[in-house]
């Protein structure tokens, strides 16, 4: 293994030995190569720079107790990057090409997959960007698809603990905009409200639906969910919410493993009293328990500001157990990486 203090890993860029690189030109993707070069060499006229024509994914590789390496629902990432790409008129990326590229990057950097038991994972970032000599507001005539990776530590140092959030006056995305696509513009729009929330000692913002500002849509860069007092799992539905793979996994597990009613529906701000627990979910943290939400001058508290709710904890343990190979996975959820 490489000389890394696995216990001290955070979530920051680390250059690993190899990454995958493929070009789209003249209507087709090339075969792609593995390269040591971590710099992208692109035209100054690239539409990705000027007009935000780019999309990306985030997923992880997990070291199991037996030393094997798991990918979690990688097919869903392959589908989602194409949904994002279609929204920005980018060329379709064959799903098998995406999956093979991810496998190659993990296998080539297998020493950087943190050991089982450390809580660390190998984070993978696939991206597609519009490049080439261009200046008009139009789709690019060339594209780059690349996948790079880095080891990251567990999101929760010292254990999972609830944190507090604040409702933002800003919108994350327009009602018929790019909110459902994983594109950089959505995240650029969140930098100012996120910074302002952190300056007030909150973890991040709660974004409301842009049309009416009455319903919760997202929590920072993650999806929201609540556990009702009558044991239902509810997560928002909206055309401007990113369809989180973690969220849909939790919907399935809440229903099939915990026997709960699992619902995609409206989460009105004035109906938070129905929830005994709440959380944010996404690739990075899996689940971030929400202690409370600041709404104007009012503060709404959920289960506890200090302890994780019991249902949230069960969902977290079930999902993380599946990812690391300690709990039996639903069919098709796990892909093994050969190295």
Secondary structure, DSSP 8 states (H G I E B T S, - for coil): --S--GGG--SS----S-EEEEEEETTEE---EEES-------TT-HHHHS--EEE--EEEEE-TTS-EEEESHHHHHHHHHHHHHHTT-----HHHHHHHHHHHHHHTGGGS--TTS--EEEEEEEEEEESS--SSS--SEEEEEEEEEEE--SSTTS---EEEEE-SS-SS-TTSSTTS-BHHHHHHHHHHHHHHHHTT-S-EEEE-TTTS-BEEEETTEEEEEEETTSEEEEE--TTS---HHHHHHHHHHHHTT--EEEEE--BGGGGGGEEEEEEEETTTEEEEEEEEEETTEEEE-S-SSS--HHHHHHHHHHHHHHTTSS---TTSEEEE--
